[in-house]
C-alpha cells in the first residue's frame, strides 16, 4: 500500500507545505474519529481528473462501529457521485447530507469537511457515520460530538491542527483514556468517567464538573515546576495556544499524562479539551526495566574490570618468565582476555544488550597487530561493516576473528617479510560473511582444519561450532596466500 505522501504525489500537484499540513491532519484525526463515533476519509481532487476525487487515507473509530469495514484508500468518486466533496471544497464550509443513504447494506450519513490551507481547500474530509446501531443521546455522547464539531470547524477554518502542537500525538492520551472539557473561563463542563478516574488516582475525590481545572491540577502535582508547567499548558490552551503532551506525578504517587487542545471554532473562544491518561503502572514497569538494565550494565562493567585485572596479572607474570615460549603463550592469553574485556566494556554502555562491532574491532584489531615483529611488518585493513549484533554473538565472534587474524599475522609471512592481511565483511539480513585474506606463503601441504593442533585454530573452530552455529573454512587463495571464510547466522533461532 502506498503512503500518504506517495498518493498525494501521484494524484496532486500540492506543494510541500500543503502536504505537511495534510500529514498533520492524519496524525491528529484518530481523535476526531473517536469523538465523532465515525469513520474519516481524506479525499483530494485528482490533478486533471475533471472534478474527480481520490481517497488517500482513512481512519476508523475505536468508540463505535465502522462504516467502512473494507479499505477505501485508492477509491475514486466523481462530483456527481459525491457532490458534498466538491461543494465543501468550493464553499469552504461543512456540508452534510440531508438524508442518510445506504452503502454496502449499511445506513450511513456523510458530512464533508474542507481542509483549509491558506485561502483554499487542499483536501476534503468525509465523516461517515454508521447508523445501523442507534445511539442513545447521553451526556458523554453529546460532549464528544460537540467537541468533534468544534475541531472539525477549526479544520475548515485552517486553524487545526497547528504545526506548533508538537510531534508526539501518537504517544499522547486518547479519547478513551480520559477527556475533560473546560469553558473559556477554565471551568470543567464535562469529564468522562475515565477522566474523572485519573483525577481520583491523583488524589481529588470530588466531582470535576464545576472545578477550575488549572489550579486544581496544580494543587495535586508533587513537583512545583511540573505543577506550574501543566497548569500553564491548560491556561495556554484556553487562550488558544496549542501544546504538546506533558507528564507529572501527583502527591499520592500516581503518574498522569496530559495534553490540552484549544477550541476556537470560527475564531470564537470555546474553552479547551484536556486529554488525561493514568500511566502509573506503565511508569512502574519502566522503572523496573530501567533498574534491571542498570544492574546488567553494572555486571558487565565489573566483569570488564575483573578481566582487565586478570590481563594485568598475566602481563606481569609474562615479564617475570625467562622462557620465550611461555612469554608468548602468556601474551596471547593477555590478548584473548583483553578482547573479552572490550566486549563487556561495550555492553556496559549499551542499553539493549547489543554491540556495535565496527567500533569494537577498531580497538581489538590494533591490539592483534601488535604481535607483528619489527622483522615482519604486517598491515591490517578492513572493508565492509559488521554492524550491530546481539551480545550472545559478540563475544565468540570477536574471539574467532581475533584468533584468525592473529593466526594470519603469525604464520603467513616468513621472518623478515612484510605483507597485508585484509578483513572483508558482507552483511545480509540473515547472516555475516567474513573473509580474512593474506598474501603470505599459503597453507602447508596436507593441511586440514579438523586436524590442526594450533590452540588458536582450535579455539576458533570450537566457538564457531558451539557458540555461533556457523561455518569456518581455510583454503589457499587464488593468487597465493590463505583465505579463511567465516559464515555466522544472525538469527539465533536458526
ZAMARGU-4260 file (C-alpha; in steps of 0.2 Angstrom, whole numbers, plus 5000, padded with zeros to 4 digits):
<rodrens>
0) 5000/5000/5000 | 5007/5017/4995 | 5010/5030/5009 | 5000/5046/5010 | 5015/5056/5003
5) 5016/5044/4988 | 4997/5045/4985 | 4997/5064/4985 | 5012/5065/4974 | 5004/5053/4961
10) 4987/5062/4961 | 4990/5080/4965 | 5002/5094/4962 | 5001/5101/4980 | 5017/5110/4987
15) 5027/5103/5001 | 5019/5114/5014 | 5002/5108/5010 | 5007/5090/5010 | 5015/5093/5028
20) 4998/5101/5033 | 4989/5085/5027 | 5001/5074/5037 | 4997/5084/5052 | 4979/5081/5050
25) 4981/5062/5048 | 4992/5062/5064 | 4978/5070/5074 | 4962/5063/5066 | 4961/5047/5077
30) 4955/5060/5090 | 4942/5066/5078 | 4935/5049/5073 | 4934/5044/5091 | 4925/5060/5096
35) 4913/5058/5081 | 4910/5039/5083 | 4913/5040/5064 | 4925/5035/5050 | 4935/5049/5042
40) 4941/5048/5024 | 4953/5060/5016 | 4949/5065/4998 | 4959/5076/4987 | 4955/5082/4969
45) 4964/5072/4956 | 4975/5083/4945 | 4967/5084/4928 | 4953/5072/4934 | 4939/5084/4929
50) 4932/5085/4946 | 4936/5068/4952 | 4942/5065/4970 | 4953/5050/4976 | 4954/5044/4994
55) 4972/5045/5001 | 4969/5040/5019 | 4956/5033/5031 | 4954/5030/5050 | 4941/5021/5059
60) 4934/5025/5077 | 4938/5015/5092 | 4922/5021/5101 | 4909/5014/5089 | 4906/5003/5074
65) 4914/5007/5057 | 4905/5012/5042 | 4919/5005/5031 | 4924/4988/5035 | 4934/4987/5018
70) 4949/4998/5014 | 4943/5013/5004 | 4961/5021/5001 | 4963/5022/4982 | 4944/5024/4978
75) 4939/5037/4966 | 4922/5047/4966 | 4916/5059/4954 | 4907/5076/4959 | 4891/5068/4954
80) 4893/5053/4965 | 4898/5063/4980 | 4893/5081/4977 | 4897/5086/4995 | 4915/5084/4992
85) 4916/5097/4978 | 4903/5109/4987 | 4913/5109/5003 | 4930/5112/4994 | 4921/5126/4984
90) 4912/5135/4998 | 4925/5131/5012 | 4911/5126/5024 | 4905/5110/5031 | 4892/5101/5020
95) 4880/5087/5027 | 4869/5076/5018 | 4850/5079/5022 | 4845/5061/5022 | 4855/5045/5026
100) 4860/5034/5011 | 4864/5015/5010 | 4882/5009/5007 | 4886/4991/5006 | 4869/4987/5015
105) 4873/4999/5029 | 4864/5015/5033 | 4876/5029/5033 | 4876/5048/5034 | 4890/5058/5026
110) 4897/5075/5031 | 4911/5084/5021 | 4924/5095/5030 | 4936/5106/5019 | 4954/5105/5025
115) 4959/5123/5023 | 4977/5129/5020 | 4979/5147/5017 | 4964/5153/5007 | 4959/5137/4998
120) 4954/5119/5002 | 4968/5107/4998 | 4958/5091/5003 | 4941/5087/5010 | 4937/5075/5025
125) 4922/5064/5024 | 4915/5060/5041 | 4904/5044/5038 | 4893/5038/5052 | 4886/5021/5053
130) 4868/5022/5058 | 4864/5004/5059 | 4867/5004/5078 | 4856/5018/5085 | 4864/5028/5100
135) 4855/5035/5115 | 4860/5053/5117 | 4870/5053/5133 | 4880/5067/5141 | 4896/5058/5136
140) 4890/5057/5118 | 4884/5075/5117 | 4900/5081/5124 | 4910/5070/5112 | 4900/5076/5097
145) 4901/5094/5102 | 4920/5094/5104 | 4921/5085/5087 | 4910/5098/5079 | 4922/5112/5086
150) 4938/5103/5080 | 4930/5100/5063 | 4925/5118/5061 | 4943/5123/5065 | 4949/5111/5051
155) 4938/5121/5040 | 4945/5137/5047 | 4963/5131/5044 | 4967/5133/5062 | 4968/5115/5067
160) 4979/5106/5068 | 4993/5118/5072 | 5011/5115/5067 | 5016/5121/5084 | 5006/5107/5093
165) 5021/5095/5094 | 5026/5079/5085 | 5021/5067/5100 | 5002/5065/5096 | 5005/5046/5093
170) 5010/5044/5111 | 4998/5057/5119 | 4982/5052/5128 | 4967/5047/5118 | 4949/5050/5120
175) 4946/5034/5129 | 4960/5037/5141 | 4950/5052/5149 | 4943/5068/5142 | 4939/5084/5151
180) 4931/5099/5143 | 4933/5116/5151 | 4924/5133/5145 | 4933/5149/5141 | 4935/5153/5159
185) 4944/5137/5163 | 4929/5128/5172 | 4926/5110/5169 | 4909/5107/5160 | 4911/5089/5156
190) 4923/5075/5162 | 4922/5057/5155 | 4922/5043/5168 | 4940/5039/5164 | 4945/5057/5165
195) 4937/5058/5182 | 4946/5042/5187 | 4963/5050/5183 | 4960/5064/5195 | 4954/5052/5208
200) 4970/5042/5207 | 4979/5059/5208 | 4970/5062/5225 | 4955/5073/5220 | 4939/5064/5227
205) 4925/5076/5222 | 4917/5079/5205 | 4927/5088/5192 | 4912/5097/5184 | 4912/5115/5191
210) 4930/5115/5196 | 4943/5126/5190 | 4955/5114/5181 | 4971/5123/5180 | 4973/5127/5199
215) 4966/5111/5204 | 4978/5101/5194 | 4992/5112/5200 | 4987/5108/5218 | 4988/5089/5215
220) 5006/5088/5207 | 5021/5085/5218 | 5034/5094/5209 | 5031/5113/5209 | 5040/5115/5192
225) 5029/5101/5184 | 5014/5108/5193 | 5017/5126/5185 | 5020/5118/5168 | 5004/5108/5167
230) 4993/5122/5174 | 5001/5134/5161 | 4998/5122/5147 | 4980/5121/5151 | 4978/5140/5153
235) 4988/5142/5136 | 4975/5130/5128 | 4961/5140/5134 | 4969/5156/5127 | 4971/5147/5110
240) 4989/5141/5110 | 4992/5123/5106 | 5003/5112/5117 | 5012/5095/5117 | 5009/5082/5130
245) 5017/5083/5147 | 5019/5070/5161 | 5018/5073/5180 | 5017/5064/5196 | 5004/5068/5210
250) 5007/5069/5228 | 5000/5052/5230 | 5012/5044/5218 | 5001/5042/5203 | 5008/5047/5187
255) 4997/5055/5173 | 5000/5061/5155 | 4991/5077/5150 | 4988/5086/5133 | 4977/5101/5131
260) 4970/5107/5114 | 4962/5124/5111 | 4944/5125/5105 | 4941/5140/5094 | 4928/5136/5080
265) 4926/5151/5068 | 4938/5160/5079 | 4927/5161/5094 | 4934/5156/5111 | 4926/5140/5116
270) 4937/5133/5130 | 4949/5118/5128 | 4949/5099/5128 | 4961/5091/5141 | 4966/5073/5137
275) 4972/5064/5153 | 4979/5046/5155 | 4984/5037/5171 | 5001/5029/5167 | 5006/5024/5184
280) 5008/5006/5181 | 5017/5009/5164 | 5030/5020/5173 | 5032/5007/5187 | 5036/4994/5174
285) 5048/5006/5165 | 5057/5010/5181 | 5058/4991/5185 | 5066/4988/5167 | 5077/5003/5169
290) 5083/4996/5186 | 5086/4979/5178 | 5095/4986/5163 | 5106/4996/5175 | 5110/4981/5185
295) 5115/4971/5169 | 5126/4985/5164 | 5134/4986/5181 | 5138/4967/5180 | 5146/4970/5163
300) 5157/4984/5170 | 5163/4973/5185 | 5166/4959/5173 | 5177/4970/5162 | 5186/4977/5177
305) 5190/4959/5183 | 5196/4953/5166 | 5207/4968/5165 | 5214/4964/5182 | 5217/4946/5176
310) 5226/4953/5160 | 5237/4964/5171 | 5242/4949/5181 | 5246/4938/5166 | 5256/4953/5159
315) 5266/4954/5175 | 5269/4936/5175 | 5275/4936/5157 | 5288/4949/5161 | 5295/4938/5175
320) 5295/4922/5165 | 5313/4918/5157 | 5306/4906/5144 | 5302/4914/5127 | 5289/4901/5123
325) 5280/4904/5140 | 5280/4923/5137 | 5272/4921/5120 | 5259/4910/5127 | 5255/4922/5141
330) 5255/4937/5129 | 5242/4928/5118 | 5232/4925/5134 | 5233/4943/5138 | 5226/4947/5121
335) 5212/4935/5122 | 5206/4941/5140 | 5208/4959/5134 | 5197/4955/5119 | 5183/4948/5130
340) 5185/4963/5142 | 5182/4975/5127 | 5166/4966/5123 | 5160/4968/5141 | 5165/4986/5141
345) 5154/4989/5126 | 5140/4980/5134 | 5142/4991/5150 | 5137/5006/5139 | 5123/4998/5129
350) 5105/5000/5134 | 5099/4985/5124 | 5112/4971/5126 | 5118/4975/5108 | 5136/4979/5102
355) 5142/4990/5088 | 5156/4978/5081 | 5164/4990/5070 | 5169/5001/5085 | 5174/4986/5094
360) 5185/4979/5081 | 5193/4996/5078 | 5200/4993/5096 | 5203/4975/5095 | 5212/4973/5078
365) 5226/4986/5083 | 5230/4975/5098 | 5231/4960/5087 | 5243/4968/5075 | 5255/4972/5089
370) 5261/4954/5088 | 5269/4958/5071 | 5288/4959/5074 | 5299/4973/5068 | 5306/4960/5055
375) 5289/4956/5048 | 5278/4971/5047 | 5260/4967/5043 | 5247/4979/5038 | 5229/4976/5043
380) 5214/4983/5034 | 5195/4981/5035 | 5182/4983/5022 | 5163/4982/5024 | 5153/4984/5041
385) 5149/4971/5054 | 5135/4982/5061 | 5126/4980/5077 | 5124/4962/5084 | 5117/4954/5100
390) 5128/4951/5115 | 5127/4932/5113 | 5135/4934/5096 | 5148/4947/5100 | 5160/4939/5112
395) 5163/4922/5102 | 5163/4932/5086 | 5176/4944/5092 | 5186/4929/5099 | 5185/4920/5082
400) 5190/4934/5071 | 5204/4939/5083 | 5211/4922/5083 | 5210/4920/5064 | 5219/4937/5061
405) 5232/4933/5074 | 5235/4916/5065 | 5237/4925/5049 | 5249/4938/5056 | 5260/4925/5065
410) 5261/4911/5052 | 5258/4919/5035 | 5274/4928/5032 | 5292/4922/5034 | 5304/4931/5045
415) 5310/4947/5038 | 5295/4948/5026 | 5280/4960/5026 | 5263/4959/5019 | 5244/4963/5021
420) 5230/4955/5030 | 5213/4960/5025 | 5196/4958/5033 | 5182/4959/5021 | 5164/4959/5029
425) 5147/4957/5020 | 5131/4958/5030 | 5114/4952/5024 | 5098/4951/5033 | 5101/4934/5040
430) 5120/4932/5041 | 5138/4939/5042 | 5150/4933/5029 | 5168/4937/5034 | 5184/4934/5024
435) 5201/4935/5031 | 5214/4935/5017 | 5233/4937/5017 | 5246/4937/5004 | 5258/4926/5013
440) 5266/4909/5010 | 5250/4900/5010 | 5245/4884/5019 | 5257/4869/5022 | 5255/4854/5011
445) 5241/4842/5018 | 5234/4855/5029 | 5217/4850/5037 | 5207/4862/5048 | 5200/4847/5058
450) 5217/4840/5062 | 5225/4857/5065 | 5233/4856/5083 | 5236/4875/5085 | 5227/4882/5100
455) 5221/4897/5091 | 5213/4887/5077 | 5205/4875/5090 | 5198/4889/5099 | 5191/4897/5083
460) 5183/4881/5077 | 5175/4876/5094 | 5167/4894/5096 | 5161/4893/5078 | 5153/4876/5080
465) 5146/4878/5098 | 5143/4896/5101 | 5140/4904/5084 | 5132/4889/5075 | 5141/4894/5059
470) 5154/4888/5047 | 5173/4890/5045 | 5185/4885/5031 | 5203/4888/5027 | 5209/4887/5009
475) 5223/4893/4998 | 5220/4910/4990 | 5218/4911/4971 | 5233/4922/4969 | 5243/4915/4984
480) 5241/4917/5002 | 5227/4910/5013 | 5209/4914/5014 | 5198/4910/5030 | 5180/4911/5027
485) 5168/4913/5041 | 5149/4912/5040 | 5138/4917/5055 | 5119/4916/5056 | 5112/4932/5064
490) 5095/4923/5068 | 5099/4914/5084 | 5083/4903/5081 | 5091/4896/5066
</rodrens>
